Amino acid sequence: MTDPFGFLRIPREPVPARPVGERLGDWHEVYAGQALLPFVSRQADRCMDCGVPFCHTGCPLGNLIPEWNAYAAHADWYAAYERLHATNNFPEVTGRLCPAPCEDACVLAINSDPVTIKNVEQAIVDEGTRCGYMRPHPAERGSGRTVAVIGSGPAGLAAAQQLTRAGHTVTVHERADRIGGLLRYGIPEFKMEKAPLDRRIEQMREEGTVFVTGADLGGATDAGAGGLRGRCDAVVVAVGAGERRELPVPGRALAGIHQAMEYLTCANRVQEGDCAAPGITAEGRHVVVVGGGDTGSDCLGTALRQGALSVVQIDINPEPGEDRPEGEPWPVYARTYRISHAHEEARGRAGQDPRLFARATLRFDGDAAGRVRALRLTAVEPVSRSALAGTEQVVPAGLVLLALGFSGPERAGRLREQLGLELDERGNFARDAGFAAAGGRAPGVFVAGDAGRGQSLVVWAIAEGRAAAAAVDRYLTGSTCLPAPIAAHDRPMTALGRMRYGAF
């Protein structure tokens, strides 16, 4: 176990990121080259080894956090690595990208600072990889059943790895030219370099998973999805929630206004070596990011590295306070004032938070050439979001990035028609509690990840992939030993109710 008095004598000390000036000069991860181990061994000793570890309720994967904290505290990296992978296929991803709701649910967070769980997680998986602990785990024998997975984001990859290890023959179909989905082209290098993703994909190949790129199944001119169901015993639809929300205000058609994912993909392709310069760049421009979420923060950090003259981020929500709101008590993930690494970088360069809270866009103004030159904003009432008279302001802009989130799987294409999929009331692919496509028109078709849940966190996508794999295995063989951490209709824990888990 950890030091029983560690939480009393050791203060919380997150791993420090590289200096702002240094990391703005490159695209490496913010922790690149930092020595994580001296920090995390000491920080893991703060874990109280609670009788009821509420950190589990904050994590849909049910990660065995107290167990791998104890091993990390004693520098037993092999044991920590094994326990970390007992519930999570891709801890190198969640350790970098997850906002760590488990930390908000840490018992220490009731009246103190929580354990640095996310830092410990990344340190364990990185040290385990360095020591050669990552190895393929092929099935002992094949089942003779075939499964097609459509989409290679975290949900699709998790489902594919679980099903391959269960002995099924699994092929992952990805419409892009590389495997990884949004992990590949939506996440900037400074948040997650692609070497960890490439290593994991290679592990899956060695286990027997087959990957096919350039496969736009269900595309406007493609009839492959329907035929795929005829050739395979089961199909897992994990295409994500790619239908981007729009901003229908006057001036939207002006040049220089782009969807965030279009912009981030261009930047990532430069880092992949596909081109020398991005098709959309912030260099030498005043940039405005519309949207206050993680994608907007990713655009902010990217624009700073490209040499933007200035960057402003617009958030329609009011500025959160430093403390938990009364309606969001421990152990829920509270809406509090948070600073991402990109916000820290912008503040370090300009001396202030780049965000304008409680603002809405009224219109875009353009120049004589039809290019955007400014946004007209208004302050909004916090609850109704209605405009407040007399608060209009003009923000200069040579590049506008719309980071307004997603409203479900993409509507274009014929995937729904070919696989007999239906939409639920939220615009996602309908499914039952066991991840099977709803309506009975598509036997053997399952829906996992954001395509069925809606836009969510990477940790939920991985949990969905694992749970959907268990449902597929049960459908194919009549029973399963695969873990199912969540049901299809489970939701993050709120003040109104506790999240329900399946068996591990």
C-alpha positions as CSV (number, residue, x, y, z in Angstrom):
1,M,0.0,0.0,0.0
2,T,1.0,3.6,-0.2
3,D,2.2,5.7,2.8
4,P,-0.8,5.9,5.1
5,F,0.2,9.4,6.1
6,G,1.4,10.5,2.7
7,F,-1.7,12.7,2.0
8,L,-1.0,14.6,5.2
9,R,2.6,15.4,4.7
10,I,3.0,15.5,0.9
11,P,1.5,18.5,-1.0
12,R,0.1,18.1,-4.5
13,E,2.8,18.8,-7.0
14,P,1.8,18.3,-10.7
15,V,4.6,17.6,-13.1
16,P,5.7,21.0,-14.5
17,A,5.3,21.6,-18.2
18,R,8.2,23.0,-20.2
19,P,8.5,26.8,-20.1
20,V,6.0,28.6,-22.3
21,G,8.7,30.3,-24.5
22,E,10.4,27.0,-25.2
23,R,7.3,25.0,-26.1
24,L,5.9,27.7,-28.4
25,G,9.0,27.3,-30.5
26,D,8.3,23.7,-31.4
27,W,5.5,21.1,-31.7
28,H,6.7,18.6,-29.1
29,E,4.5,17.6,-26.2
30,V,4.3,20.1,-23.3
31,Y,6.0,17.5,-21.0
32,A,8.6,16.4,-23.6
33,G,12.0,15.7,-22.0
34,Q,10.6,16.3,-18.5
35,A,11.5,13.8,-15.8
36,L,8.1,12.5,-14.7
37,L,9.2,9.6,-12.4
38,P,10.7,11.6,-9.5
39,F,7.4,13.5,-9.2
40,V,4.9,10.7,-9.7
41,S,6.5,8.2,-7.2
42,R,6.1,10.8,-4.5
43,Q,2.7,12.0,-5.7
44,A,1.4,8.4,-5.8
45,D,2.2,8.1,-2.1
46,R,-0.6,10.7,-1.5
47,C,-3.2,8.1,-2.5
48,M,-5.3,7.2,0.6
49,D,-6.2,3.7,-0.6
50,C,-9.8,4.6,0.3
51,G,-12.1,1.9,1.4
52,V,-14.5,3.2,-1.2
53,P,-12.3,4.6,-4.0
54,F,-14.6,7.3,-5.5
55,C,-12.0,7.9,-8.3
56,H,-13.6,4.8,-9.9
57,T,-16.9,6.5,-10.1
58,G,-15.3,9.5,-12.0
59,C,-13.8,7.1,-14.6
60,P,-16.1,5.1,-16.9
61,L,-13.3,2.6,-17.4
62,G,-13.2,1.8,-13.7
63,N,-9.4,2.2,-13.7
64,L,-7.8,0.5,-10.7
65,I,-6.3,3.7,-9.6
66,P,-5.4,2.9,-6.0
67,E,-3.7,-0.3,-7.1
68,W,-1.4,1.3,-9.7
69,N,-0.8,4.2,-7.4
70,A,0.6,1.8,-4.8
71,Y,2.9,0.1,-7.3
72,A,4.1,3.5,-8.7
73,A,4.8,4.7,-5.2
74,H,7.2,1.7,-4.7
75,A,8.6,2.1,-8.3
76,D,7.2,-1.3,-9.3
77,W,6.6,-0.2,-12.8
78,Y,5.9,-3.6,-14.3
79,A,3.1,-4.3,-11.8
80,A,1.8,-0.8,-12.3
81,Y,1.8,-1.2,-16.0
82,E,-0.1,-4.5,-15.9
83,R,-2.8,-3.1,-13.6
84,L,-3.1,0.0,-15.7
85,H,-3.8,-2.1,-18.8
86,A,-6.3,-4.3,-16.9
87,T,-9.0,-1.8,-17.6
88,N,-7.6,0.5,-20.3
89,N,-6.4,-0.3,-23.8
90,F,-4.7,3.0,-24.4
91,P,-3.5,4.7,-21.2
92,E,-0.9,6.6,-23.2
93,V,-3.9,8.4,-24.8
94,T,-6.0,9.0,-21.7
95,G,-2.9,10.0,-19.7
96,R,-2.3,12.8,-22.2
97,L,-5.8,13.8,-23.3
98,C,-8.4,12.9,-20.7
99,P,-9.5,15.9,-18.5
100,A,-9.2,13.5,-15.5
101,P,-12.7,13.5,-13.9
102,C,-11.2,10.9,-11.6
103,E,-9.2,13.6,-9.9
104,D,-12.4,15.6,-9.1
105,A,-13.8,12.4,-7.6
106,C,-10.7,11.7,-5.5
107,V,-11.6,11.6,-1.8
108,L,-8.9,14.1,-1.1
109,A,-10.7,16.6,-3.3
110,I,-13.4,16.9,-0.6
111,N,-11.3,19.4,1.4
112,S,-7.8,19.3,-0.2
113,D,-6.0,18.8,-3.5
114,P,-6.5,15.5,-5.2
115,V,-3.8,13.0,-6.2
116,T,-2.2,13.8,-9.6
117,I,-3.7,10.7,-11.1
118,K,-3.3,11.8,-14.7
119,N,0.5,12.5,-14.3
120,V,0.9,9.1,-12.6
121,E,-1.0,7.3,-15.4
122,Q,1.2,8.9,-18.2
123,A,4.4,8.2,-16.2
124,I,3.5,4.5,-15.8
125,V,2.7,3.8,-19.4
126,D,5.7,5.8,-20.7
127,E,8.1,4.1,-18.4
128,G,6.6,0.7,-19.2
129,T,7.0,1.4,-22.9
130,R,10.6,2.4,-22.4
131,C,11.3,-0.8,-20.5
132,G,9.8,-2.9,-23.2
133,Y,6.7,-4.0,-21.3
134,M,4.4,-3.4,-24.3
135,R,4.1,-6.6,-26.2
136,P,1.4,-8.2,-28.4
137,H,-1.2,-10.5,-26.8
138,P,-2.5,-12.6,-29.6
139,A,-5.4,-15.0,-29.0
140,E,-4.5,-18.6,-28.2
141,R,-6.9,-19.9,-30.8
142,G,-9.2,-18.4,-33.4
143,S,-13.0,-18.4,-33.2
144,G,-13.6,-18.6,-36.9
145,R,-15.8,-15.5,-36.7
146,T,-15.2,-12.3,-38.6
147,V,-15.9,-8.8,-37.4
148,A,-15.6,-5.5,-39.3
149,V,-15.0,-2.3,-37.4
150,I,-15.9,0.9,-39.3
151,G,-13.8,3.8,-37.9
152,S,-10.4,3.8,-36.2
153,G,-10.8,6.3,-33.4
154,P,-10.4,5.3,-29.8
155,A,-13.8,3.5,-29.7
156,G,-13.1,1.5,-32.8
157,L,-9.6,0.7,-31.9
158,A,-10.6,-0.5,-28.4
159,A,-13.3,-2.7,-29.8
160,A,-11.0,-4.1,-32.4
161,Q,-8.2,-5.0,-29.9
162,Q,-10.6,-6.6,-27.5
163,L,-12.3,-8.7,-30.2
164,T,-8.9,-9.7,-31.7
165,R,-7.7,-10.9,-28.4
166,A,-10.9,-12.9,-28.0
167,G,-9.9,-14.8,-31.1
168,H,-12.1,-13.2,-33.8
169,T,-10.7,-12.1,-37.1
170,V,-11.1,-8.3,-37.1
171,T,-10.6,-5.8,-39.9
172,V,-10.7,-2.0,-39.1
173,H,-11.9,0.2,-42.0
174,E,-10.8,3.8,-42.0
175,R,-11.7,6.3,-44.7
176,A,-8.6,8.5,-44.0
177,D,-5.1,7.6,-45.3
178,R,-3.8,6.7,-41.8
179,I,-5.3,4.9,-38.8
180,G,-6.3,6.8,-35.7
181,G,-9.3,9.0,-36.4
182,L,-9.4,12.2,-34.4
183,L,-6.4,10.9,-32.4
184,R,-4.4,11.2,-35.6
185,Y,-5.7,14.4,-37.3
186,G,-7.7,16.1,-34.6
187,I,-5.3,16.2,-31.7
188,P,-2.3,18.6,-32.1
189,E,1.2,17.2,-31.7
190,F,1.9,19.4,-28.6
191,K,-0.9,17.5,-26.8
192,M,0.0,14.0,-28.1
193,E,2.8,13.2,-30.4
194,K,1.8,10.3,-32.8
195,A,4.7,7.9,-31.8
196,P,2.6,6.4,-28.9
197,L,-0.3,5.9,-31.2
198,D,1.9,4.3,-33.9
199,R,3.4,1.9,-31.3
200,R,-0.1,0.8,-30.2
201,I,-1.3,0.3,-33.8
202,E,1.8,-1.9,-34.5
203,Q,1.0,-3.9,-31.4
204,M,-2.5,-4.5,-32.7
205,R,-1.1,-5.6,-36.1
206,E,1.1,-8.1,-34.4
207,E,-1.9,-9.4,-32.5
208,G,-3.7,-10.0,-35.8
209,T,-5.9,-7.0,-36.3
210,V,-6.1,-6.0,-40.0
211,F,-6.2,-2.3,-41.0
212,V,-7.6,-0.9,-44.2
213,T,-7.3,2.8,-45.0
214,G,-8.9,4.8,-47.7
215,A,-12.2,2.9,-47.1
216,D,-15.0,5.4,-47.2
217,L,-17.7,2.8,-46.5
218,G,-21.2,4.2,-47.0
219,G,-19.8,7.3,-48.8
220,A,-21.9,9.0,-51.4
221,T,-20.6,6.8,-54.2
222,D,-19.8,3.7,-52.2
223,A,-21.9,0.6,-51.6
224,G,-19.4,-1.3,-49.5
225,A,-21.0,-1.1,-46.0
226,G,-24.0,-3.2,-47.0
227,G,-21.8,-5.8,-48.6
228,L,-19.6,-5.8,-45.6
229,R,-22.4,-6.9,-43.4
230,G,-23.0,-9.8,-45.8
231,R,-19.4,-10.9,-45.6
232,C,-18.8,-10.6,-41.9
233,D,-20.5,-12.1,-38.8
234,A,-20.7,-8.8,-37.1
235,V,-20.1,-5.1,-37.8
236,V,-19.1,-2.4,-35.2
237,V,-20.0,1.2,-36.3
238,A,-17.5,3.5,-34.6
239,V,-17.5,6.5,-37.0
240,G,-17.6,9.1,-34.3
241,A,-19.7,12.3,-34.2
242,G,-18.5,14.2,-37.2
243,E,-21.4,16.4,-38.0
244,R,-20.0,19.9,-37.2
245,R,-22.2,22.5,-35.7
246,E,-22.5,25.7,-37.8
247,L,-22.8,29.4,-36.9
248,P,-25.6,30.8,-39.1
249,V,-24.9,34.5,-38.8
250,P,-24.5,37.2,-41.5
251,G,-21.1,37.0,-43.2
252,R,-20.5,33.3,-42.6
253,A,-19.7,32.8,-46.3
254,L,-16.7,35.2,-46.1
255,A,-13.3,33.7,-46.9
256,G,-11.1,33.0,-43.9
257,I,-13.8,31.3,-41.8
258,H,-13.2,27.6,-41.3
259,Q,-14.3,24.7,-39.2
260,A,-11.8,23.8,-36.4
261,M,-11.3,20.3,-37.6
262,E,-10.4,21.5,-41.1
263,Y,-7.8,23.7,-39.6
264,L,-6.4,21.2,-37.1
265,T,-6.2,18.5,-39.8
266,C,-4.1,20.8,-42.0
267,A,-1.7,21.5,-39.2
268,N,-1.4,17.8,-38.3
269,R,-0.7,16.8,-41.9
270,V,2.3,19.1,-41.9
271,Q,3.6,17.3,-38.8
272,E,3.0,14.0,-40.5
273,G,5.2,15.2,-43.4
274,D,2.5,15.3,-46.0
275,C,3.2,18.9,-46.9
276,A,5.6,21.7,-46.1
277,A,3.0,24.3,-45.1
278,P,-0.6,24.1,-44.0
279,G,-3.4,25.0,-46.4
280,I,-4.9,27.1,-43.6
281,T,-2.5,29.0,-41.4
282,A,-2.7,31.6,-38.6
283,E,0.7,33.1,-39.4
284,G,0.6,36.9,-39.4
285,R,-3.1,37.0,-38.7
286,H,-5.5,38.1,-35.9
287,V,-7.2,34.8,-35.0
288,V,-10.6,34.4,-33.4
289,V,-11.7,31.0,-32.1
290,V,-15.4,30.6,-31.6
291,G,-16.1,28.0,-29.0
292,G,-14.8,27.5,-25.5
293,G,-14.1,23.8,-25.3
294,D,-11.1,21.6,-25.8
295,T,-11.1,21.8,-29.5
296,G,-11.1,25.6,-29.3
297,S,-8.1,25.3,-26.9
298,D,-6.3,23.1,-29.5
299,C,-6.9,25.7,-32.1
300,L,-5.5,28.3,-29.8
301,G,-2.3,26.4,-29.1
302,T,-1.9,25.7,-32.9
303,A,-2.4,29.3,-33.9
304,L,0.2,30.5,-31.4
305,R,2.8,28.0,-32.8
306,Q,2.0,29.1,-36.3
307,G,2.8,32.7,-35.4
308,A,-0.5,34.4,-35.1
309,L,-0.5,38.1,-34.4
310,S,-3.1,37.7,-31.7
311,V,-5.6,35.0,-30.6
312,V,-9.0,35.5,-28.9
313,Q,-11.3,32.6,-27.8
314,I,-15.0,33.3,-27.6
315,D,-17.0,31.3,-25.0
316,I,-20.8,31.8,-24.8
317,N,-20.8,30.4,-21.2
318,P,-20.1,32.7,-18.2
319,E,-16.7,32.6,-16.6
320,P,-16.7,29.8,-14.0
321,G,-15.6,30.5,-10.4
322,E,-12.6,29.0,-8.7
323,D,-14.7,26.9,-6.3
324,R,-17.3,24.2,-7.0
325,P,-20.8,25.5,-7.7
326,E,-23.3,24.6,-5.1
327,G,-25.2,22.4,-7.5
328,E,-22.1,20.4,-8.4
329,P,-20.7,18.9,-5.2
330,W,-18.0,16.4,-4.8
331,P,-17.5,13.9,-6.4
332,V,-18.9,15.2,-9.7
333,Y,-16.7,16.8,-12.4
334,A,-17.4,20.4,-11.6
335,R,-17.4,23.4,-13.9
336,T,-14.7,25.5,-12.4
337,Y,-12.2,27.9,-13.9
338,R,-9.5,25.8,-15.6
339,I,-6.4,26.8,-17.6
340,S,-5.3,24.5,-20.4
341,H,-1.7,24.5,-21.5
342,A,-2.7,26.6,-24.6
343,H,-4.4,29.2,-22.3
344,E,-1.2,29.3,-20.2
345,E,0.8,29.9,-23.4
346,A,-1.5,32.7,-24.6
347,R,-1.4,34.3,-21.2
348,G,2.4,34.0,-21.1
349,R,2.7,35.7,-24.5
350,A,0.0,38.4,-24.2
351,G,-0.2,38.8,-20.4
352,Q,-3.9,37.9,-20.1
353,D,-6.4,35.1,-20.5
354,P,-7.3,34.9,-24.2
355,R,-10.9,34.0,-23.5
356,L,-13.9,36.3,-23.7
357,F,-16.7,34.7,-21.6
358,A,-20.4,35.2,-22.0
359,R,-20.1,36.5,-25.6
360,A,-22.0,35.6,-28.7
361,T,-21.3,36.4,-32.4
362,L,-23.7,38.7,-34.1
363,R,-22.1,38.8,-37.5
364,F,-18.9,38.7,-39.5
365,D,-17.6,41.8,-41.4
366,G,-15.6,41.5,-44.6
367,D,-13.3,43.6,-46.7
368,A,-13.7,44.5,-50.4
369,A,-12.1,41.2,-51.5
370,G,-14.7,39.2,-49.6
371,R,-12.4,38.1,-46.8
372,V,-13.3,38.3,-43.1
373,R,-11.8,41.2,-41.2
374,A,-13.8,41.4,-38.0
375,L,-16.4,39.8,-35.7
376,R,-19.2,41.8,-34.0
377,L,-19.9,40.4,-30.6
378,T,-22.4,41.0,-27.8
379,A,-22.4,40.0,-24.2
380,V,-25.2,37.6,-23.3
381,E,-27.3,36.9,-20.3
382,P,-25.9,33.8,-18.5
383,V,-29.0,31.6,-18.4
384,S,-31.1,32.6,-21.5
385,R,-28.0,33.6,-23.6
386,S,-30.0,36.5,-25.0
387,A,-28.0,39.6,-26.1
388,L,-27.5,42.4,-23.6
389,A,-28.3,45.8,-25.1
390,G,-25.4,48.2,-25.4
391,T,-22.6,45.6,-25.1
392,E,-21.7,45.2,-28.8
393,Q,-17.9,45.1,-29.6
394,V,-15.8,44.6,-32.6
395,V,-12.9,42.1,-32.6
396,P,-10.4,42.2,-35.6
397,A,-10.0,38.9,-37.4
398,G,-8.1,37.6,-40.4
399,L,-8.9,34.0,-39.5
400,V,-11.9,32.6,-37.7
401,L,-12.1,29.0,-36.5
402,L,-15.5,27.5,-35.5
403,A,-15.0,25.1,-32.6
404,L,-18.7,24.7,-31.8
405,G,-18.7,20.9,-31.3
406,F,-20.6,18.2,-33.1
407,S,-24.2,17.1,-33.3
408,G,-23.9,13.4,-34.0
409,P,-22.6,11.2,-36.8
410,E,-22.3,12.8,-40.3
411,R,-25.6,12.9,-42.2
412,A,-24.0,12.7,-45.7
413,G,-23.4,9.3,-47.2
414,R,-25.3,6.0,-47.3
415,L,-24.0,4.3,-44.2
416,R,-27.4,4.5,-42.5
417,E,-29.2,3.1,-45.5
418,Q,-26.8,0.3,-46.2
419,L,-26.6,-0.9,-42.6
420,G,-30.3,-0.2,-41.7
421,L,-29.4,2.3,-39.0
422,E,-31.9,4.6,-37.3
423,L,-31.4,7.9,-35.5
424,D,-32.4,8.6,-32.0
425,E,-33.9,11.7,-30.6
426,R,-30.5,13.3,-30.2
427,G,-29.4,12.6,-33.8
428,N,-27.1,9.7,-32.9
429,F,-27.3,6.2,-34.3
430,A,-30.0,4.5,-32.2
431,R,-29.0,1.3,-30.2
432,D,-30.3,-0.7,-27.3
433,A,-28.6,-1.0,-23.9
434,G,-26.3,-3.7,-25.3
435,F,-24.9,-1.6,-28.1
436,A,-26.9,-3.4,-30.8
437,A,-28.3,-1.2,-33.5
438,A,-31.9,-0.4,-32.6
439,G,-35.0,-1.2,-34.7
440,G,-34.2,-4.8,-35.6
441,R,-33.3,-3.9,-39.2
442,A,-29.6,-4.6,-38.7
443,P,-29.0,-7.8,-36.9
444,G,-25.3,-8.2,-36.1
445,V,-24.6,-4.5,-36.3
446,F,-23.4,-2.7,-33.2
447,V,-22.8,1.0,-32.5
448,A,-19.9,2.2,-30.3
449,G,-18.4,5.5,-29.2
450,D,-19.6,9.0,-30.2
451,A,-21.7,7.7,-33.1
452,G,-24.1,6.4,-30.5
453,R,-23.4,8.5,-27.4
454,G,-22.8,11.8,-29.0
455,Q,-19.7,14.0,-28.5
456,S,-17.9,12.9,-25.4
457,L,-14.5,12.3,-23.8
458,V,-11.8,9.9,-25.0
459,V,-12.1,7.9,-21.8
460,W,-15.8,7.3,-22.6
461,A,-15.0,6.3,-26.2
462,I,-12.5,3.6,-25.0
463,A,-15.0,2.4,-22.4
464,E,-17.6,2.2,-25.1
465,G,-15.3,0.2,-27.4
466,R,-14.5,-2.3,-24.6
467,A,-18.2,-2.7,-23.7
468,A,-19.3,-3.0,-27.3
469,A,-16.7,-5.7,-27.9
470,A,-18.1,-7.7,-25.0
471,A,-21.6,-7.4,-26.6
472,V,-20.3,-8.5,-30.0
473,D,-18.4,-11.5,-28.4
474,R,-21.6,-12.5,-26.6
475,Y,-23.6,-12.3,-29.9
476,L,-21.1,-14.4,-31.8
477,T,-20.4,-17.1,-29.2
478,G,-23.3,-17.0,-26.7
479,S,-21.2,-15.8,-23.8
480,T,-18.2,-13.6,-23.1
481,C,-15.3,-13.1,-20.7
482,L,-14.6,-9.6,-22.0
483,P,-15.2,-6.7,-19.6
484,A,-18.1,-4.4,-20.1
485,P,-17.4,-1.3,-18.0
486,I,-20.5,0.6,-19.1
487,A,-23.9,0.2,-20.7
488,A,-24.8,2.1,-23.8
489,H,-27.1,4.5,-22.1
490,D,-24.9,5.3,-19.0
491,R,-24.0,8.9,-18.6
492,P,-21.3,10.7,-16.6
493,M,-22.0,11.0,-12.9
494,T,-24.0,14.1,-12.0
495,A,-25.3,15.5,-8.7
496,L,-28.7,13.9,-9.6
497,G,-27.5,10.3,-9.8
498,R,-24.6,7.9,-9.8
499,M,-23.3,6.2,-12.9
500,R,-24.1,2.5,-13.3
501,Y,-21.3,0.1,-14.2
502,G,-21.3,-3.4,-15.5
503,A,-18.9,-6.1,-14.4
504,F,-15.2,-5.8,-14.8
